[in-house]
Amino acid sequence: MAARFITRTFWILLAIGIGVYGSISAWKLARVQQEDAVLTHQKMQAAQTEKADLLMERARRENPSGREELARSKGYIKEGEVRLEIR
């Protein structure tokens, strides 16, 4: 009776050990894929942020007041205006 219990316990523990050992590579692969997914998500968020910034800049440049602001930042003045110099 005790020998039968020991034998069954041995086979059960052996099966559990084989199952755990066999699944290690799958868990490693899952971890690598998860890290890749996180990196891809971060890159996607950065690209979306950059796209939003570019769209805002484009909208600003297409707007008349935005074009004027850009021209003035480059030193252009309207015809007939006098540049004010502060000393």
N, CA, C and O atoms as a GROMACS GRO file, in nm:
protein
  348
    1MET      N    1   0.081  -0.119   0.000
    1MET     CA    2   0.000   0.000   0.000
    1MET      C    3   0.086   0.126   0.000
    1MET      O    4   0.062   0.217  -0.080
    2ALA      N    5   0.185   0.133   0.086
    2ALA     CA    6   0.274   0.249   0.091
    2ALA      C    7   0.356   0.258  -0.036
    2ALA      O    8   0.383   0.368  -0.086
    3ALA      N    9   0.397   0.142  -0.090
    3ALA     CA   10   0.476   0.142  -0.213
    3ALA      C   11   0.393   0.196  -0.329
    3ALA      O   12   0.445   0.268  -0.414
    4ARG      N   13   0.267   0.162  -0.332
    4ARG     CA   14   0.178   0.211  -0.438
    4ARG      C   15   0.160   0.363  -0.427
    4ARG      O   16   0.160   0.432  -0.529
    5PHE      N   17   0.145   0.416  -0.307
    5PHE     CA   18   0.131   0.560  -0.283
    5PHE      C   19   0.258   0.633  -0.327
    5PHE      O   20   0.251   0.739  -0.390
    6ILE      N   21   0.373   0.577  -0.294
    6ILE     CA   22   0.501   0.638  -0.332
    6ILE      C   23   0.517   0.638  -0.484
    6ILE      O   24   0.563   0.736  -0.541
    7THR      N   25   0.479   0.528  -0.549
    7THR     CA   26   0.491   0.518  -0.694
    7THR      C   27   0.400   0.621  -0.762
    7THR      O   28   0.443   0.690  -0.855
    8ARG      N   29   0.277   0.629  -0.718
    8ARG     CA   30   0.184   0.726  -0.776
    8ARG      C   31   0.233   0.870  -0.753
    8ARG      O   32   0.229   0.952  -0.844
    9THR      N   33   0.278   0.897  -0.634
    9THR     CA   34   0.330   1.030  -0.603
    9THR      C   35   0.450   1.063  -0.691
    9THR      O   36   0.463   1.174  -0.741
   10PHE      N   37   0.538   0.966  -0.709
   10PHE     CA   38   0.655   0.985  -0.793
   10PHE      C   39   0.614   1.021  -0.936
   10PHE      O   40   0.667   1.116  -0.994
   11TRP      N   41   0.518   0.945  -0.993
   11TRP     CA   42   0.476   0.970  -1.130
   11TRP      C   43   0.403   1.105  -1.144
   11TRP      O   44   0.419   1.176  -1.244
   12ILE      N   45   0.327   1.139  -1.046
   12ILE     CA   46   0.258   1.268  -1.048
   12ILE      C   47   0.358   1.382  -1.043
   12ILE      O   48   0.349   1.477  -1.120
   13LEU      N   49   0.454   1.374  -0.952
   13LEU     CA   50   0.558   1.478  -0.941
   13LEU      C   51   0.644   1.484  -1.068
   13LEU      O   52   0.684   1.592  -1.111
   14LEU      N   53   0.672   1.367  -1.126
   14LEU     CA   54   0.749   1.363  -1.251
   14LEU      C   55   0.672   1.432  -1.363
   14LEU      O   56   0.730   1.508  -1.441
   15ALA      N   57   0.541   1.406  -1.373
   15ALA     CA   58   0.459   1.468  -1.477
   15ALA      C   59   0.453   1.620  -1.457
   15ALA      O   60   0.460   1.695  -1.554
   16ILE      N   61   0.440   1.664  -1.333
   16ILE     CA   62   0.438   1.807  -1.305
   16ILE      C   63   0.571   1.870  -1.344
   16ILE      O   64   0.575   1.976  -1.405
   17GLY      N   65   0.680   1.805  -1.308
   17GLY     CA   66   0.814   1.856  -1.342
   17GLY      C   67   0.835   1.866  -1.492
   17GLY      O   68   0.889   1.965  -1.541
   18ILE      N   69   0.794   1.763  -1.565
   18ILE     CA   70   0.808   1.765  -1.711
   18ILE      C   71   0.722   1.877  -1.770
   18ILE      O   72   0.766   1.947  -1.862
   19GLY      N   73   0.603   1.894  -1.718
   19GLY     CA   74   0.515   2.002  -1.767
   19GLY      C   75   0.574   2.139  -1.743
   19GLY      O   76   0.571   2.225  -1.831
   20VAL      N   77   0.629   2.159  -1.624
   20VAL     CA   78   0.690   2.289  -1.593
   20VAL      C   79   0.813   2.312  -1.680
   20VAL      O   80   0.830   2.420  -1.736
   21TYR      N   81   0.897   2.212  -1.693
   21TYR     CA   82   1.018   2.224  -1.774
   21TYR      C   83   0.984   2.249  -1.921
   21TYR      O   84   1.051   2.327  -1.989
   22GLY      N   85   0.882   2.183  -1.969
   22GLY     CA   86   0.842   2.201  -2.109
   22GLY      C   87   0.781   2.337  -2.137
   22GLY      O   88   0.786   2.385  -2.250
   23SER      N   89   0.724   2.400  -2.035
   23SER     CA   90   0.659   2.530  -2.058
   23SER      C   91   0.753   2.648  -2.039
   23SER      O   92   0.714   2.762  -2.064
   24ILE      N   93   0.875   2.626  -1.995
   24ILE     CA   94   0.969   2.736  -1.971
   24ILE      C   95   0.995   2.814  -2.098
   24ILE      O   96   0.994   2.937  -2.097
   25SER      N   97   1.019   2.745  -2.209
   25SER     CA   98   1.048   2.815  -2.335
   25SER      C   99   0.927   2.897  -2.381
   25SER      O  100   0.943   3.006  -2.436
   26ALA      N  101   0.808   2.846  -2.359
   26ALA     CA  102   0.688   2.920  -2.398
   26ALA      C  103   0.675   3.048  -2.315
   26ALA      O  104   0.636   3.152  -2.368
   27TRP      N  105   0.705   3.041  -2.187
   27TRP     CA  106   0.699   3.159  -2.101
   27TRP      C  107   0.805   3.262  -2.141
   27TRP      O  108   0.780   3.382  -2.138
   28LYS      N  109   0.924   3.213  -2.177
   28LYS     CA  110   1.028   3.305  -2.223
   28LYS      C  111   0.985   3.376  -2.351
   28LYS      O  112   1.003   3.497  -2.365
   29LEU      N  113   0.928   3.301  -2.443
   29LEU     CA  114   0.879   3.360  -2.568
   29LEU      C  115   0.768   3.462  -2.540
   29LEU      O  116   0.765   3.568  -2.602
   30ALA      N  117   0.680   3.429  -2.449
   30ALA     CA  118   0.571   3.521  -2.415
   30ALA      C  119   0.627   3.650  -2.356
   30ALA      O  120   0.576   3.758  -2.385
   31ARG      N  121   0.731   3.639  -2.273
   31ARG     CA  122   0.792   3.758  -2.213
   31ARG      C  123   0.855   3.846  -2.320
   31ARG      O  124   0.840   3.968  -2.318
   32VAL      N  125   0.926   3.784  -2.414
   32VAL     CA  126   0.989   3.859  -2.523
   32VAL      C  127   0.883   3.928  -2.609
   32VAL      O  128   0.900   4.044  -2.647
   33GLN      N  129   0.776   3.858  -2.639
   33GLN     CA  130   0.669   3.917  -2.719
   33GLN      C  131   0.602   4.033  -2.644
   33GLN      O  132   0.565   4.133  -2.705
   34GLN      N  133   0.587   4.018  -2.514
   34GLN     CA  134   0.528   4.126  -2.434
   34GLN      C  135   0.618   4.249  -2.436
   34GLN      O  136   0.569   4.361  -2.448
   35GLU      N  137   0.749   4.229  -2.423
   35GLU     CA  138   0.843   4.342  -2.426
   35GLU      C  139   0.838   4.410  -2.564
   35GLU      O  140   0.842   4.533  -2.572
   36ASP      N  141   0.829   4.331  -2.670
   36ASP     CA  142   0.819   4.388  -2.805
   36ASP      C  143   0.690   4.468  -2.820
   36ASP      O  144   0.689   4.575  -2.882
   37ALA      N  145   0.582   4.417  -2.765
   37ALA     CA  146   0.453   4.486  -2.774
   37ALA      C  147   0.460   4.620  -2.699
   37ALA      O  148   0.407   4.720  -2.748
   38VAL      N  149   0.523   4.622  -2.584
   38VAL     CA  150   0.535   4.747  -2.508
   38VAL      C  151   0.619   4.847  -2.586
   38VAL      O  152   0.582   4.965  -2.594
   39LEU      N  153   0.730   4.802  -2.643
   39LEU     CA  154   0.816   4.891  -2.721
   39LEU      C  155   0.742   4.945  -2.843
   39LEU      O  156   0.752   5.064  -2.875
   40THR      N  157   0.668   4.860  -2.912
   40THR     CA  158   0.591   4.903  -3.028
   40THR      C  159   0.485   5.004  -2.988
   40THR      O  160   0.461   5.102  -3.059
   41HIS      N  161   0.421   4.981  -2.875
   41HIS     CA  162   0.318   5.074  -2.825
   41HIS      C  163   0.380   5.210  -2.794
   41HIS      O  164   0.322   5.314  -2.826
   42GLN      N  165   0.499   5.211  -2.732
   42GLN     CA  166   0.566   5.336  -2.702
   42GLN      C  167   0.603   5.411  -2.830
   42GLN      O  168   0.587   5.533  -2.838
   43LYS      N  169   0.652   5.338  -2.929
   43LYS     CA  170   0.687   5.401  -3.056
   43LYS      C  171   0.562   5.459  -3.123
   43LYS      O  172   0.567   5.568  -3.180
   44MET      N  173   0.451   5.386  -3.116
   44MET     CA  174   0.327   5.432  -3.176
   44MET      C  175   0.278   5.559  -3.107
   44MET      O  176   0.233   5.652  -3.174
   45GLN      N  177   0.287   5.564  -2.975
   45GLN     CA  178   0.244   5.684  -2.904
   45GLN      C  179   0.332   5.803  -2.940
   45GLN      O  180   0.282   5.915  -2.956
   46ALA      N  181   0.463   5.780  -2.952
   46ALA     CA  182   0.554   5.888  -2.990
   46ALA      C  183   0.521   5.938  -3.131
   46ALA      O  184   0.522   6.059  -3.156
   47ALA      N  185   0.492   5.846  -3.222
   47ALA     CA  186   0.457   5.885  -3.359
   47ALA      C  187   0.326   5.963  -3.362
   47ALA      O  188   0.312   6.060  -3.437
   48GLN      N  189   0.229   5.922  -3.281
   48GLN     CA  190   0.102   5.994  -3.276
   48GLN      C  191   0.120   6.134  -3.220
   48GLN      O  192   0.058   6.229  -3.267
   49THR      N  193   0.204   6.147  -3.119
   49THR     CA  194   0.231   6.278  -3.061
   49THR      C  195   0.298   6.368  -3.164
   49THR      O  196   0.263   6.485  -3.178
   50GLU      N  197   0.396   6.313  -3.236
   50GLU     CA  198   0.465   6.390  -3.339
   50GLU      C  199   0.368   6.431  -3.449
   50GLU      O  200   0.374   6.544  -3.499
   51LYS      N  201   0.279   6.340  -3.487
   51LYS     CA  202   0.181   6.371  -3.591
   51LYS      C  203   0.090   6.484  -3.546
   51LYS      O  204   0.060   6.575  -3.623
   52ALA      N  205   0.045   6.478  -3.420
   52ALA     CA  206  -0.042   6.584  -3.368
   52ALA      C  207   0.031   6.718  -3.367
   52ALA      O  208  -0.027   6.821  -3.401
   53ASP      N  209   0.158   6.717  -3.327
   53ASP     CA  210   0.236   6.841  -3.327
   53ASP      C  211   0.251   6.897  -3.467
   53ASP      O  212   0.238   7.018  -3.488
   54LEU      N  213   0.278   6.809  -3.564
   54LEU     CA  214   0.292   6.854  -3.702
   54LEU      C  215   0.160   6.910  -3.757
   54LEU      O  216   0.160   7.009  -3.829
   55LEU      N  217   0.050   6.846  -3.722
   55LEU     CA  218  -0.081   6.896  -3.767
   55LEU      C  219  -0.111   7.033  -3.707
   55LEU      O  220  -0.166   7.120  -3.774
   56MET      N  221  -0.075   7.052  -3.580
   56MET     CA  222  -0.096   7.182  -3.515
   56MET      C  223  -0.009   7.289  -3.582
   56MET      O  224  -0.055   7.400  -3.607
   57GLU      N  225   0.116   7.254  -3.611
   57GLU     CA  226   0.206   7.348  -3.676
   57GLU      C  227   0.155   7.382  -3.817
   57GLU      O  228   0.159   7.498  -3.858
   58ARG      N  229   0.108   7.283  -3.888
   58ARG     CA  230   0.055   7.306  -4.023
   58ARG      C  231  -0.068   7.397  -4.017
   58ARG      O  232  -0.081   7.489  -4.097
   59ALA      N  233  -0.156   7.371  -3.922
   59ALA     CA  234  -0.277   7.454  -3.908
   59ALA      C  235  -0.238   7.597  -3.873
   59ALA      O  236  -0.299   7.692  -3.922
   60ARG      N  237  -0.136   7.612  -3.790
   60ARG     CA  238  -0.091   7.745  -3.752
   60ARG      C  239  -0.034   7.820  -3.874
   60ARG      O  240  -0.058   7.939  -3.891
   61ARG      N  241   0.040   7.748  -3.956
   61ARG     CA  242   0.101   7.812  -4.074
   61ARG      C  243  -0.002   7.843  -4.182
   61ARG      O  244   0.017   7.936  -4.261
   62GLU      N  245  -0.109   7.767  -4.188
   62GLU     CA  246  -0.212   7.792  -4.288
   62GLU      C  247  -0.306   7.905  -4.247
   62GLU      O  248  -0.376   7.961  -4.331
   63ASN      N  249  -0.308   7.938  -4.121
   63ASN     CA  250  -0.391   8.044  -4.068
   63ASN      C  251  -0.320   8.178  -4.095
   63ASN      O  252  -0.199   8.187  -4.077
   64PRO      N  253  -0.392   8.280  -4.138
   64PRO     CA  254  -0.328   8.409  -4.168
   64PRO      C  255  -0.251   8.468  -4.049
   64PRO      O  256  -0.142   8.521  -4.066
   65SER      N  257  -0.308   8.458  -3.930
   65SER     CA  258  -0.237   8.514  -3.814
   65SER      C  259  -0.112   8.430  -3.781
   65SER      O  260  -0.013   8.483  -3.731
   66GLY      N  261  -0.120   8.302  -3.809
   66GLY     CA  262  -0.003   8.217  -3.787
   66GLY      C  263   0.108   8.248  -3.885
   66GLY      O  264   0.226   8.248  -3.849
   67ARG      N  265   0.070   8.275  -4.010
   67ARG     CA  266   0.170   8.312  -4.111
   67ARG      C  267   0.235   8.446  -4.076
   67ARG      O  268   0.356   8.463  -4.092
   68GLU      N  269   0.154   8.538  -4.028
   68GLU     CA  270   0.210   8.667  -3.987
   68GLU      C  271   0.307   8.650  -3.871
   68GLU      O  272   0.415   8.709  -3.870
   69GLU      N  273   0.269   8.570  -3.775
   69GLU     CA  274   0.356   8.545  -3.660
   69GLU      C  275   0.488   8.483  -3.706
   69GLU      O  276   0.595   8.522  -3.658
   70LEU      N  277   0.481   8.387  -3.797
   70LEU     CA  278   0.602   8.323  -3.849
   70LEU      C  279   0.690   8.424  -3.923
   70LEU      O  280   0.812   8.425  -3.907
   71ALA      N  281   0.627   8.509  -4.006
   71ALA     CA  282   0.703   8.609  -4.081
   71ALA      C  283   0.770   8.708  -3.987
   71ALA      O  284   0.886   8.744  -4.006
   72ARG      N  285   0.699   8.751  -3.885
   72ARG     CA  286   0.756   8.846  -3.790
   72ARG      C  287   0.870   8.783  -3.710
   72ARG      O  288   0.967   8.850  -3.675
   73SER      N  289   0.857   8.653  -3.681
   73SER     CA  290   0.966   8.588  -3.608
   73SER      C  291   1.093   8.578  -3.693
   73SER      O  292   1.203   8.564  -3.640
   74LYS      N  293   1.076   8.586  -3.826
   74LYS     CA  294   1.191   8.583  -3.917
   74LYS      C  295   1.240   8.724  -3.951
   74LYS      O  296   1.334   8.740  -4.028
   75GLY      N  297   1.175   8.826  -3.894
   75GLY     CA  298   1.222   8.962  -3.914
   75GLY      C  299   1.148   9.042  -4.019
   75GLY      O  300   1.183   9.157  -4.045
   76TYR      N  301   1.047   8.986  -4.080
   76TYR     CA  302   0.970   9.060  -4.181
   76TYR      C  303   0.877   9.159  -4.112
   76TYR      O  304   0.826   9.135  -4.003
   77ILE      N  305   0.855   9.273  -4.180
   77ILE     CA  306   0.759   9.371  -4.130
   77ILE      C  307   0.664   9.405  -4.244
   77ILE      O  308   0.695   9.387  -4.361
   78LYS      N  309   0.546   9.455  -4.205
   78LYS     CA  310   0.447   9.492  -4.306
   78LYS      C  311   0.492   9.618  -4.379
   78LYS      O  312   0.570   9.698  -4.327
   79GLU      N  313   0.442   9.632  -4.499
   79GLU     CA  314   0.475   9.750  -4.578
   79GLU      C  315   0.421   9.874  -4.509
   79GLU      O  316   0.303   9.879  -4.472
   80GLY      N  317   0.505   9.970  -4.491
   80GLY     CA  318   0.464  10.094  -4.426
   80GLY      C  319   0.489  10.094  -4.275
   80GLY      O  320   0.479  10.200  -4.213
   81GLU      N  321   0.522   9.982  -4.217
   81GLU     CA  322   0.551   9.978  -4.073
   81GLU      C  323   0.696  10.019  -4.050
   81GLU      O  324   0.782  10.002  -4.136
   82VAL      N  325   0.719  10.072  -3.933
   82VAL     CA  326   0.855  10.109  -3.894
   82VAL      C  327   0.893  10.018  -3.778
   82VAL      O  328   0.817  10.000  -3.682
   83ARG      N  329   1.010   9.963  -3.788
   83ARG     CA  330   1.057   9.873  -3.682
   83ARG      C  331   1.093   9.958  -3.559
   83ARG      O  332   1.164  10.058  -3.570
   84LEU      N  333   1.044   9.917  -3.446
   84LEU     CA  334   1.071   9.986  -3.321
   84LEU      C  335   1.195   9.925  -3.258
   84LEU      O  336   1.202   9.804  -3.236
   85GLU      N  337   1.292  10.009  -3.230
   85GLU     CA  338   1.415   9.961  -3.167
   85GLU      C  339   1.420  10.012  -3.024
   85GLU      O  340   1.402  10.131  -2.998
   86ILE      N  341   1.446   9.923  -2.933
   86ILE     CA  342   1.456   9.958  -2.792
   86ILE      C  343   1.603   9.962  -2.755
   86ILE      O  344   1.678   9.868  -2.782
   87ARG      N  345   1.643  10.074  -2.692
   87ARG     CA  346   1.785  10.088  -2.655
   87ARG      C  347   1.802  10.077  -2.508
   87ARG      O  348   1.914  10.086  -2.458
   0.00000   0.00000   0.00000
